[in-house]
Amino acid sequence: MSRPRPQRPGPGQESVWDYPRPPAVDASRESVEVWLGGQRVAASTRTLRVLETSHPPTYYLPLADVAPGALRPVDGTTFCEWKGEAAYFDLVAGDAVAPRAAWTYPHPTRGFEVLLDHVAVMPGAVERCVVDDEVVQPQAGGFYGGWVTSRVVGPFKGEPGTWGW
């Protein structure tokens, strides 16, 4: 395993290597949208970003900013060492369904209580996610839920050769 070489951020950029571990939660006023099946299923300017070393930010939107009926609970959970047990949703827009594309922490652990009543979306599972009019690139690897924009530099966990970082 090679040691990562952090990229130097330019003006207005953040390096994911400056993010903390354990992660921090940062309130954001950026305009965030989630699209599926040609419909905007969520939009907010009051999101939370989870910032963790080597990961692009994961955006959490208030449940109130998700379209009614767009979240369908599904069975199964996962466990995050920092945030606790996550519950999942299919994201639904008309006939379009993105299986297990969204998750929430119904009982977040101490320090992450602010995530209560918020939902994150896996960018690679939906039509598109947008931050301030920029279409997000999903974090590589298909497991993590990071949102890659021009505002963050890596390298990012999930890319080839990053197992074990």
C-alpha positions in Angstrom: 0.0 0.0 0.0 1.4 3.4 -1.0 1.2 6.4 1.2 -1.2 9.0 -0.1 0.2 12.3 -1.4 -2.3 15.0 -0.7 -3.0 17.4 -3.5 -2.5 21.1 -2.7 -5.8 23.0 -2.6 -6.1 26.1 -4.8 -8.1 29.2 -4.0 -11.5 28.4 -2.7 -10.7 24.7 -2.4 -10.4 22.3 0.6 -8.2 19.3 1.0 -9.8 16.3 2.4 -6.5 15.6 4.1 -7.3 18.7 6.3 -10.5 17.1 7.5 -10.5 15.5 11.0 -10.8 12.0 12.2 -13.2 11.4 13.9 -15.3 13.4 11.4 -16.7 16.8 11.9 -20.1 18.1 11.0 -20.3 21.4 9.3 -23.5 23.4 8.6 -23.7 24.5 4.9 -25.8 27.1 3.1 -24.8 25.8 -0.3 -27.7 25.0 -2.7 -28.0 21.2 -2.8 -30.4 19.3 -5.1 -31.0 15.6 -5.7 -32.6 14.5 -9.0 -34.1 11.1 -9.9 -36.3 10.2 -12.9 -36.2 13.7 -14.2 -37.6 15.1 -10.9 -36.0 17.1 -8.2 -36.7 14.9 -5.1 -34.8 17.1 -2.6 -33.5 20.6 -2.4 -32.0 22.5 0.5 -29.9 25.4 1.5 -29.6 24.1 5.1 -27.6 21.0 4.8 -24.9 19.4 7.0 -21.6 18.2 5.6 -19.8 15.3 7.3 -16.1 15.9 6.8 -13.7 13.0 7.4 -10.0 12.6 6.6 -9.5 11.3 3.0 -13.2 11.5 2.1 -15.1 14.1 0.1 -17.9 15.6 2.1 -21.2 13.7 2.5 -24.2 16.0 2.5 -27.1 15.4 4.8 -30.4 17.1 3.9 -33.2 17.8 6.4 -36.0 15.3 6.0 -38.4 18.2 5.6 -36.5 19.2 2.4 -37.2 15.9 0.7 -40.3 15.6 -1.5 -43.2 13.8 0.1 -43.2 10.1 -0.8 -39.6 10.2 -2.2 -38.3 8.1 0.7 -39.4 4.5 1.1 -38.0 2.7 4.2 -36.3 -0.7 3.5 -35.0 -3.4 5.7 -31.4 -3.6 6.9 -28.9 -1.4 8.7 -25.2 -0.8 8.7 -23.0 0.5 11.5 -20.6 3.5 11.4 -18.0 3.5 14.1 -18.6 7.3 14.5 -22.3 7.9 13.8 -24.0 4.7 14.9 -26.6 2.5 13.2 -27.9 3.7 9.8 -31.3 3.0 8.4 -31.9 3.0 4.7 -34.5 4.1 2.1 -35.2 3.5 -1.5 -35.4 6.9 -3.3 -38.5 7.1 -5.4 -39.6 9.5 -8.2 -42.6 8.3 -10.2 -41.5 5.0 -11.8 -37.9 5.6 -11.0 -36.5 3.8 -8.0 -32.9 4.0 -6.6 -32.6 1.1 -4.2 -31.1 1.9 -0.8 -29.8 5.2 -2.2 -30.5 7.2 1.0 -29.8 6.7 4.7 -30.3 8.3 8.1 -29.2 7.8 11.7 -32.4 7.5 13.7 -30.3 7.4 17.0 -27.0 9.1 16.2 -24.2 8.6 18.7 -23.0 11.4 21.0 -21.4 14.2 19.0 -23.5 13.4 15.9 -26.9 14.2 17.3 -27.2 17.1 14.8 -27.7 14.4 12.1 -31.1 13.4 13.5 -33.9 14.1 11.1 -31.4 14.4 8.2 -30.9 12.1 5.2 -27.8 11.4 3.0 -28.0 10.3 -0.6 -25.5 8.2 -2.5 -24.7 10.4 -5.6 -23.9 7.4 -7.8 -27.3 5.8 -7.2 -29.4 8.7 -8.5 -29.7 10.7 -11.7 -27.6 13.6 -10.3 -26.7 15.5 -7.2 -25.9 19.2 -7.5 -24.1 21.7 -5.2 -24.3 25.3 -6.2 -25.2 24.4 -9.8 -22.2 22.0 -10.1 -23.0 18.4 -10.8 -21.4 16.2 -8.2 -19.1 13.2 -9.1 -19.7 10.2 -6.8 -16.9 9.1 -4.5 -15.2 6.1 -6.2 -15.6 2.6 -4.9 -19.4 2.4 -4.7 -19.4 2.1 -0.9 -18.8 5.6 0.4 -21.3 8.4 0.0 -19.0 11.3 -0.6 -19.8 14.2 -3.0 -16.9 15.3 -5.2 -17.0 18.8 -6.5 -14.3 21.2 -7.8 -14.1 22.6 -4.3 -12.4 19.6 -2.8 -9.1 17.9 -3.6 -7.8 14.4 -2.7 -6.8 11.9 -3.4 -10.0 10.3 -2.1 -10.6 7.1 -0.2 -12.3 4.6 -2.5 -10.1 5.2 -5.5 -7.9 2.2 -6.7 -5.1 1.5 -4.3 -6.7 3.2 -1.3 -7.8 0.1 0.6 -6.3 0.3 4.1 -5.9 4.0 4.3 
